[in-house]
Every structure is written in C-alpha cells, then in structure tokens.
C-alpha cells in the first residue's frame, strides 16, 4: 500500500484506472471519491453548466454499496469509479431530457444498453451531462437548460453534442465520460476541451436493429488513452444479445495500448481547409513526430471537399424542405415535442407543398452523394493504415452564435468549423482525437487519427505511442486545479 496519499486535486485528475487501483487497494474509498467529484461539481459547475442533472443521493448510495463489496472476489474493472453519462441516453431512475424542454421531467424506467454496460463495469453514475436538443449540432446550447461552456475559456463552447461531457472531464468534474458521436459529437468536444475521444467502428457497440441512425455510436471520453481503451472494453460486451449485435474485439483494447504499433503507412491532410492559427503547424509537427517514430508519412488528399460538399448537398433548397418535413412530422406525431433552438426552428415551415415523390427523390439523391463521398474516403485506406487530420479546423466557437446568425448561416459556420469528422461516421470507420497541441492562446488543439474499418487496435497502439512521445496529462484549465 502506498505511504503517500494523493491530494484531492491529484485524485480528481488521476486516470480512472488509477482510481480503480486505489479503491481496490483501499487507499481511497468509493464514497470518498464520489463525494470528491460531487463537491467539485458543486464548486465549479455553475459557470460551466456541464451537468443537466446531478444524481448526488443515488451516486452516494451506489458508492456505499460498492464500498460494502470490496471484499468480493472478481470485482469489475472500474468498481467504485465515478462516471458521467450523456443526457441523450436513457438512465433508469435518473432524469433524461435529451436536451429538450418537453422532457424536463422525464425519468426512464430502463437503461439504454450502453448505460447498463457502464453499471456492469462497476461505475458510479454522477449525473447526466449537457447536450443540445436531440443531439443536433457541434455546440451544446439547449435553450431550455442553458449553454455548456468551455473550462479553458467560458465565453467559448466546449463543442457538441457531447459538450457537457467534454467540459466536465476537462475541469475535473468526472474522471471519465460516456459520450456519443453521430458526426463528430465525441471528437469535436474532445478536441476543444483537451481530452481523448474515441468514435468506435460502426457495430462495435451493441446496437438494436431498431436503432434510428446507422451513423451514430456511443464511445468513450477520457484523459488518457488507456482509460479510453478500458472504457471501450467495458462498452463492447458480448457479441450477440436477444435483439442486439456487435463486433467483439479479438483482444482487449486496453491490451493493445501496451503493444508497439510497428511501422505504419500514415497519410496526413488538412483537407485544403482554412485553419485557425496554430492548427496547420500542429498538423505538420504531428506528421514530423510520426516520421521520427519510424512511420512512413505522406501528404494525401482523402477525396471530397469536406465541409462545402456536405453542406451544399444537405442545405440545397430541396434538402432544407426535406429536413423541414422530417421535423414537422416529428412534432405532429407527438404534440408534446417542441424544439426551441433556431438550428431546428429555422428549418420549420419550409415543407409546405412538398410532394411525397419529391421528398423521396431528394432522399435518394442525398444518399447517392453520401455513398460516393464514403467510397472516396475509404479508397484512401487501400494504401494507408491511418489518416491524420486536425480534429477540427477552427478554435472553439463563441457561445451564443445562434443569436447573431440566421439558421442557415449558423449551420454553415458549424460545418466549416468541424469539417473533418462527419465523413468517418458515413464510412463507419474508427477515429480518435488526441489533445497533442495548444494554439497561440493556450487552447487545446486535437489531432484526429482515422483507422481502417473495425481496426481500433491499430489506433490504440498508435495513440498510446503518441501519448508517450508527447504527453498532455499536466495540462489543466486555469482555476480548476
């Protein structure tokens, strides 16, 4: 047993796996650890608004139960370690709003599958982190609950849609976080908040055949690569369930972080996009570092004009009418459903006179374009093991842009800020964001690594190598230590 007890600040920013070790060694109790994070939430979260619900009494009850079980054999990997859950996922007995006013008092009776996996791994759920309405957009500003803010600079967004998770993790208000990613929603806040974010391969996390989106997946957010790998291990679970399926890894992802990546063929690209100051240099330095580590690194064009092509396809006049029809159908189906954010309300009212045949033809045209872009992206991996890009193109956006821009300008601004992530939701490939650099103002810059389909193993090997070569663990937002 260690003779030196960690300080509360050291403990708050310690890796989740280290916290689990301290609990098993009885150097820290689950109750003490949970109370530490509840106290930090109470002290720091007012300006950040990273949590929509803090389940303090439930969390302490869970921690007390974990403490009583410390003598049990075969404790789960994260026994007694606190975690946050994104408020897009149902949690039995804990309020789940989906960022929507209509669900202000909604308390599910059943866990979403990934939440059940989190509980089975031994975690204590601290609460639910802020998310935009229905998870829409790359910022986290639900009108009903207020914006989440970036702990590095509170006038800026932490990103979205897992923005509350990114802010809480960076500020030490949880040691590890549950997120989800339908177009960059894990990787964007990870980049802007300075943490690790992993979008797994499509099908890696068990998903119901009735799942609405093929592009979205649950995934881990953490301060270390090992923590992210271990949480993904916990989330993957068995390969098959009664109404679920998933890709079981050949070996644990945590074990992969201890393996050498070998000599990889790595392409890098800025997508020919305008970048904020420091971002281009960060990309070049990362490419140089990878070459120094023994990899073959070449500049390559992954294909489509990332933000403009996607934006122009989705936001044609026909595309706006189709999206308007989708939203209006949702609100007609349930009169309790109300959207408040301009990114959604600005699309309403454009579907008047839209014929069903035109709606279907526009959907087909958009799907054909997406399939073409996905094929272009996948083609790059015939000759390369990994693609390196900046995770995002711009520094964090100011909070409240929807008050200054009309809805279509807002959507364009979002797409131009985060052009590098959506492609890999279309192809279903795994991708990770690493907080390798900072910009001239000291704000985090994330670098994205994209792997071949179902090849998280290579990404974890390479990410661990980069973490060792260029560690980021001592970076904490000012005022939160």
ZAVEX-609721 format. One record per residue (C-alpha): x, y, z; residue in three letters. Coordinates in steps of 0.05 Angstrom, whole numbers, padded with zeros to 5 digits, always signed. Layout:
N
XYZALA/...
This chain:
481
+00000+00000+00000UNK/+00025+00070-00018UNK/+00050+00111+00040UNK/+00036+00177+00005UNK/-00038+00195-00001UNK/-00056+00234-00065UNK/-00082+00305-00056UNK/-00154+00317-00074UNK/-00132+00355-00137UNK/-00085+00299-00158UNK/-00140+00249-00145UNK/-00192+00289-00186UNK/-00146+00289-00247UNK/-00118+00219-00237UNK/-00134+00167-00291UNK/-00197+00127-00278UNK/-00156+00062-00280UNK/-00111+00091-00225UNK/-00172+00109-00184UNK/-00197+00038-00192UNK/-00130+00012-00167UNK/-00132+00058-00107UNK/-00202+00034-00089UNK/-00182-00040-00094UNK/-00121-00025-00051UNK/-00166+00011+00000UNK/-00124+00074-00007UNK/-00187+00113-00026UNK/-00259+00093-00012UNK/-00314+00094-00066UNK/-00355+00141-00021UNK/-00297+00189-00011UNK/-00282+00190-00086UNK/-00355+00202-00105UNK/-00361+00257-00054UNK/-00298+00289-00081UNK/-00329+00296-00150UNK/-00397+00318-00123UNK/-00361+00373-00084UNK/-00323+00394-00146UNK/-00388+00397-00187UNK/-00419+00440-00133UNK/-00358+00485-00131UNK/-00342+00492-00205UNK/-00401+00474-00249UNK/-00443+00537-00241UNK/-00409+00576-00298UNK/-00395+00513-00339UNK/-00466+00483-00337UNK/-00435+00417-00358UNK/-00486+00375-00319UNK/-00561+00379-00331UNK/-00576+00331-00273UNK/-00532+00313-00214UNK/-00554+00247-00183UNK/-00520+00261-00117UNK/-00561+00217-00070UNK/-00564+00159-00119UNK/-00489+00165-00132UNK/-00473+00162-00058UNK/-00519+00102-00048UNK/-00483+00067-00105UNK/-00415+00085-00075UNK/-00436+00058-00007UNK/-00457-00007-00039UNK/-00390-00010-00076UNK/-00353+00000-00010UNK/-00391-00058+00022UNK/-00369-00103-00035UNK/-00294-00090-00032UNK/-00281-00160-00004UNK/-00318-00194-00061UNK/-00274-00234-00109UNK/-00271-00213-00182UNK/-00292-00140-00176UNK/-00306-00107-00244UNK/-00252-00064-00275UNK/-00280+00004-00253UNK/-00310-00016-00186UNK/-00329+00047-00148UNK/-00302+00096-00200UNK/-00349+00155-00217UNK/-00371+00170-00288UNK/-00417+00219-00324UNK/-00470+00197-00375UNK/-00490+00240-00435UNK/-00562+00262-00429UNK/-00581+00232-00496UNK/-00581+00162-00465UNK/-00637+00136-00420UNK/-00617+00122-00348UNK/-00665+00084-00303UNK/-00686+00127-00244UNK/-00646+00188-00267UNK/-00677+00245-00306UNK/-00663+00242-00381UNK/-00681+00304-00421UNK/-00647+00294-00489UNK/-00635+00369-00484UNK/-00709+00381-00500UNK/-00756+00423-00457UNK/-00813+00372-00467UNK/-00772+00320-00428UNK/-00756+00364-00368UNK/-00790+00316-00320UNK/-00776+00251-00358UNK/-00748+00195-00314UNK/-00738+00129-00353UNK/-00751+00062-00321UNK/-00699+00025-00363UNK/-00626+00038-00381UNK/-00603+00046-00452UNK/-00557-00013-00468UNK/-00491+00024-00461UNK/-00513+00052-00393UNK/-00526-00019-00370UNK/-00455-00037-00392UNK/-00428+00022-00353UNK/-00463-00001-00290UNK/-00439-00073-00300UNK/-00367-00047-00304UNK/-00374-00022-00233UNK/-00381+00053-00246UNK/-00419+00101-00201UNK/-00461+00149-00244UNK/-00452+00221-00221UNK/-00505+00250-00266UNK/-00524+00270-00337UNK/-00482+00317-00379UNK/-00509+00374-00422UNK/-00527+00361-00495UNK/-00562+00403-00549UNK/-00634+00388-00568UNK/-00636+00318-00597UNK/-00560+00320-00600UNK/-00561+00367-00660UNK/-00501+00410-00676UNK/-00428+00419-00657UNK/-00443+00464-00597UNK/-00482+00448-00533UNK/-00533+00503-00523UNK/-00603+00475-00508UNK/-00649+00536-00497UNK/-00687+00501-00442UNK/-00626+00487-00399UNK/-00573+00538-00420UNK/-00507+00531-00455UNK/-00448+00488-00433UNK/-00383+00528-00431UNK/-00311+00511-00443UNK/-00268+00510-00379UNK/-00208+00536-00418UNK/-00248+00600-00434UNK/-00320+00605-00413UNK/-00340+00652-00469UNK/-00327+00594-00517UNK/-00365+00530-00530UNK/-00338+00462-00507UNK/-00366+00433-00572UNK/-00423+00385-00582UNK/-00461+00345-00578UNK/-00422+00313-00521UNK/-00403+00383-00499UNK/-00423+00375-00426UNK/-00382+00312-00422UNK/-00320+00346-00451UNK/-00326+00406-00405UNK/-00337+00363-00342UNK/-00279+00318-00359UNK/-00230+00375-00374UNK/-00250+00412-00309UNK/-00241+00350-00266UNK/-00316+00342-00252UNK/-00313+00269-00271UNK/-00253+00223-00284UNK/-00281+00192-00347UNK/-00343+00204-00390UNK/-00394+00169-00433UNK/-00408+00204-00500UNK/-00439+00190-00568UNK/-00418+00210-00638UNK/-00463+00217-00699UNK/-00419+00266-00738UNK/-00363+00285-00692UNK/-00401+00292-00626UNK/-00346+00257-00585UNK/-00285+00281-00624UNK/-00304+00355-00630UNK/-00313+00368-00555UNK/-00252+00325-00541UNK/-00211+00370-00587UNK/-00237+00435-00559UNK/-00233+00414-00486UNK/-00166+00378-00490UNK/-00185+00306-00475UNK/-00183+00239-00511UNK/-00245+00219-00551UNK/-00258+00154-00589UNK/-00311+00141-00642UNK/-00313+00066-00649UNK/-00327+00028-00713UNK/-00399+00021-00734UNK/-00426-00041-00699UNK/-00372-00043-00646UNK/-00420-00023-00591UNK/-00481-00068-00588UNK/-00540-00034-00622UNK/-00613-00052-00631UNK/-00636-00068-00702UNK/-00689-00015-00690UNK/-00635+00039-00679UNK/-00654+00102-00718UNK/-00585+00124-00741UNK/-00532+00080-00772UNK/-00481+00137-00766UNK/-00484+00147-00691UNK/-00448+00106-00638UNK/-00433+00110-00564UNK/-00360+00118-00545UNK/-00311+00137-00490UNK/-00282+00204-00470UNK/-00222+00204-00422UNK/-00158+00239-00403UNK/-00113+00181-00422UNK/-00111+00132-00480UNK/-00111+00073-00432UNK/-00174+00098-00397UNK/-00209+00107-00464UNK/-00189+00037-00486UNK/-00212+00005-00420UNK/-00280+00041-00423UNK/-00289+00017-00495UNK/-00274-00054-00470UNK/-00329-00045-00419UNK/-00378-00019-00470UNK/-00367-00073-00522UNK/-00395-00132-00482UNK/-00415-00198-00513UNK/-00420-00204-00589UNK/-00494-00222-00590UNK/-00555-00209-00548UNK/-00630-00224-00555UNK/-00642-00163-00600UNK/-00572-00134-00605UNK/-00509-00147-00644UNK/-00439-00120-00643UNK/-00367-00132-00664UNK/-00329-00168-00609UNK/-00254-00149-00608UNK/-00203-00204-00616UNK/-00165-00178-00555UNK/-00179-00124-00504UNK/-00167-00053-00528UNK/-00130-00038-00463UNK/-00081-00093-00480UNK/-00070-00061-00548UNK/-00044+00003-00515UNK/+00016-00038-00489UNK/+00034-00063-00559UNK/+00081-00029-00607UNK/+00046-00005-00670UNK/+00101-00027-00717UNK/+00118+00014-00779UNK/+00053+00043-00805UNK/+00036+00078-00871UNK/+00004+00143-00850UNK/-00027+00196-00894UNK/-00040+00266-00869UNK/-00084+00322-00897UNK/-00113+00389-00879UNK/-00169+00377-00930UNK/-00150+00442-00964UNK/-00189+00478-00910UNK/-00175+00546-00877UNK/-00149+00532-00808UNK/-00144+00574-00745UNK/-00075+00599-00724UNK/-00032+00543-00698UNK/-00072+00487-00728UNK/-00032+00478-00792UNK/+00033+00479-00752UNK/+00005+00428-00704UNK/-00012+00382-00761UNK/+00058+00389-00791UNK/+00091+00376-00723UNK/+00049+00314-00712UNK/+00067+00287-00781UNK/+00141+00301-00766UNK/+00136+00266-00699UNK/+00104+00205-00731UNK/+00161+00202-00781UNK/+00212+00207-00724UNK/+00176+00148-00690UNK/+00191+00106-00752UNK/+00127+00110-00792UNK/+00121+00125-00867UNK/+00085+00191-00871UNK/+00059+00223-00935UNK/+00012+00280-00951UNK/-00051+00256-00985UNK/-00119+00282-01007UNK/-00174+00239-00978UNK/-00223+00259-01031UNK/-00283+00304-01023UNK/-00283+00378-01007UNK/-00303+00363-00936UNK/-00347+00419-00908UNK/-00372+00452-00971UNK/-00392+00389-01008UNK/-00431+00361-00949UNK/-00463+00428-00931UNK/-00483+00444-01002UNK/-00515+00376-01010UNK/-00555+00378-00945UNK/-00575+00451-00950UNK/-00598+00457-01021UNK/-00669+00484-01026UNK/-00695+00413-01034UNK/-00652+00389-00976UNK/-00680+00442-00929UNK/-00751+00424-00949UNK/-00737+00351-00935UNK/-00707+00366-00866UNK/-00766+00412-00851UNK/-00814+00356-00868UNK/-00776+00309-00821UNK/-00780+00358-00762UNK/-00853+00375-00775UNK/-00872+00302-00778UNK/-00838+00292-00711UNK/-00876+00349-00678UNK/-00942+00327-00709UNK/-00933+00256-00685UNK/-00928+00280-00613UNK/-00955+00348-00595UNK/-00912+00349-00532UNK/-00849+00352-00575UNK/-00825+00424-00582UNK/-00759+00449-00610UNK/-00734+00516-00585UNK/-00664+00524-00616UNK/-00660+00564-00681UNK/-00620+00509-00715UNK/-00684+00468-00713UNK/-00739+00520-00712UNK/-00707+00556-00771UNK/-00718+00495-00814UNK/-00792+00490-00797UNK/-00844+00517-00846UNK/-00804+00502-00909UNK/-00841+00438-00928UNK/-00907+00470-00950UNK/-00930+00437-01014UNK/-00874+00385-01014UNK/-00898+00324-01051UNK/-00880+00255-01025UNK/-00847+00236-01090UNK/-00802+00298-01087UNK/-00784+00281-01015UNK/-00764+00210-01034UNK/-00725+00233-01096UNK/-00686+00283-01054UNK/-00671+00230-01002UNK/-00645+00183-01056UNK/-00601+00237-01087UNK/-00571+00255-01020UNK/-00558+00182-01003UNK/-00523+00172-01070UNK/-00478+00231-01056UNK/-00461+00206-00986UNK/-00445+00137-01015UNK/-00399+00170-01066UNK/-00363+00210-01012UNK/-00357+00149-00967UNK/-00326+00109-01025UNK/-00275+00165-01036UNK/-00257+00166-00963UNK/-00250+00090-00959UNK/-00207+00088-01021UNK/-00151+00124-00984UNK/-00142+00064-00939UNK/-00123+00017-00996UNK/-00052+00045-00990UNK/-00051+00073-00919UNK/-00063+00045-00849UNK/-00082+00111-00816UNK/-00103+00181-00837UNK/-00081+00241-00795UNK/-00121+00306-00796UNK/-00135+00362-00747UNK/-00198+00341-00709UNK/-00229+00409-00723UNK/-00210+00467-00767UNK/-00224+00525-00720UNK/-00213+00546-00648UNK/-00275+00537-00604UNK/-00334+00579-00628UNK/-00363+00634-00584UNK/-00424+00615-00543UNK/-00489+00645-00570UNK/-00475+00648-00644UNK/-00548+00630-00657UNK/-00567+00699-00631UNK/-00523+00732-00684UNK/-00532+00688-00746UNK/-00593+00664-00784UNK/-00603+00588-00782UNK/-00570+00573-00849UNK/-00510+00617-00833UNK/-00505+00581-00766UNK/-00505+00513-00799UNK/-00452+00535-00849UNK/-00408+00563-00793UNK/-00414+00497-00756UNK/-00395+00456-00817UNK/-00335+00500-00834UNK/-00310+00495-00762UNK/-00314+00418-00759UNK/-00303+00392-00830UNK/-00260+00331-00813UNK/-00306+00286-00772UNK/-00372+00271-00808UNK/-00340+00231-00865UNK/-00320+00175-00818UNK/-00390+00168-00790UNK/-00412+00156-00861UNK/-00359+00103-00874UNK/-00366+00073-00804UNK/-00291+00075-00792UNK/-00260+00084-00722UNK/-00228+00151-00705UNK/-00195+00181-00644UNK/-00180+00253-00624UNK/-00117+00266-00583UNK/-00101+00332-00548UNK/-00030+00336-00573UNK/-00020+00411-00581UNK/-00043+00481-00560UNK/-00056+00543-00601UNK/-00023+00612-00590UNK/-00075+00627-00536UNK/-00062+00563-00498UNK/-00126+00529-00521UNK/-00124+00455-00538UNK/-00114+00430-00609UNK/-00137+00360-00623UNK/-00108+00314-00676UNK/-00152+00261-00708UNK/-00128+00191-00726UNK/-00174+00151-00772UNK/-00165+00076-00779UNK/-00188+00023-00826UNK/-00257-00007-00814UNK/-00260-00046-00748UNK/-00186-00032-00735UNK/-00188+00005-00668UNK/-00129-00039-00648UNK/-00081-00001-00693UNK/-00108+00066-00670UNK/-00099+00049-00596UNK/-00027+00025-00608UNK/-00010+00089-00646UNK/-00048+00134-00598UNK/-00010+00105-00538UNK/+00056+00115-00574UNK/+00039+00188-00587UNK/+00016+00198-00516UNK/+00083+00173-00491UNK/+00122+00216-00540UNK/+00082+00280-00529UNK/+00044+00274-00462UNK/-00012+00322-00445UNK/-00032+00300-00375UNK/-00005+00361-00338UNK/-00050+00409-00377UNK/-00108+00431-00334UNK/-00153+00491-00348UNK/-00133+00551-00305UNK/-00171+00555-00239UNK/-00193+00482-00235UNK/-00132+00451-00201UNK/
